[in-house]
Amino acid sequence: MIFVGDDWAEQHHDVYVMDAGETRLASRRLPEGLAGIGGFHELVAAHVEEPSQVVIGIETDRGLWVQALGAAGYQVFAVNPLAVARYRDRHQVSGAKSDAGDAKLLADLVRSERHNHRPLAGDSPDVEAIKVLARAHQNLIWARTRHTNALRSALREYYPVALEAFDDFSVVKSIDLV
């Protein structure tokens, strides 16, 4: 089993790999994106044969990178950044923060204290479908708001009397056909 600390930033990931005896196996800075995740898989494959033998500590539980790690079958632990800061205070005298140092810290944290943290849970296909629908619904609401604001702005500029006649764009009036 190997333990990986992944300190992420917007443009790159600092990765530190250690074994159960705290021996450094590798460390590398990988770019964000497909090239970076490919490099991550190559780095890990040099030390284990099965994805289930990889335990990863990272300070986020969302994003394409984290989804790719979970989909690959690695054990991913999303560690609260505040917990990482407190772990750093307990184990480093200087308390100085560096990306490479935090990657090592995350690897050590999941090696020694992963029982105190929750593994990232994979979602079922039904949950993924609900996420897609919820995102589409949210996008439609935002689009409606943008169009309403654009219409209101155009009316204010070119035909302000219409704003008085239609003072509430969000109310849809229905006609009873009885």
Secondary structure, DSSP 8 states (H G I E B T S, - for coil): -EEEEEEE-SSEEEEEEEETT--EEEEEEEESSHHHHHHHHHHHHTT-SSGGGEEEEES-S-SHHHHHHHHTT-EEEE--HHHHHHHHHHH-SS----HHHHHHHHHHHHHHHGGGS-B-----HHHHHHHHHHHHHHHHHHHHHHHHHHHHHHHHHH-HHHHHHT--TT--------
